[in-house]
Amino acid sequence: MIDGLIAGRLIGDPERRQGKGDSTYVVARVRAQSSENEHLMVNLIAFDDLPCTVLLALRDGDSVAAAGSLNPKVWTDKQGNTKPALDLVAHRVVSTAS
């Protein structure tokens, strides 16, 4: 597990989803800029009430910062190019919009 902090802008509105049983969670996508001025896609998932509430108050394009457990991965675009991405289980979410 890697503890991390990311910041960027939301791509699309966050969505509440239904898990097993009565559990719910929220997913969102963030476009973050790396130190090399490249953009990195971060998939956020939140299970706890506070980060879920903050995410659901935000909309497409809002600035957001999130801290939690990071999992690096790679994805392939439509042209067959591989690109880096991150999954983050958010324990804390902050935004000036919320």
C-alpha positions, 0 to 999 in steps of 0.5 A: 500500500502507498499512502498518497495525496493527489490534487486535480479536477473532476472529470464528470460528476461523482457517482454513488453506487450500491455495494453488497448488502446495504453498503454504498460507495462513491466513485469519481475520476480526477485529472491530475498534473504530474511534475513533468506537465503530463496529465494522469488519470486517478480513479477515486473510490470512497467508502466512509461517510465524510469523503462520500458526502464531500465528493457528492457535493462536487461537479464536473471540473471542480478542483479536488484534493484527496488522500488515501491508499494509492495503487498504480496501474497502466491502461491502454488508449484507443490508439494502443498507447499505454498510459499510467493511472492511479486508483485511490481509496480516499480517506479524506477529500477536500475542495474549495467548492464544498 
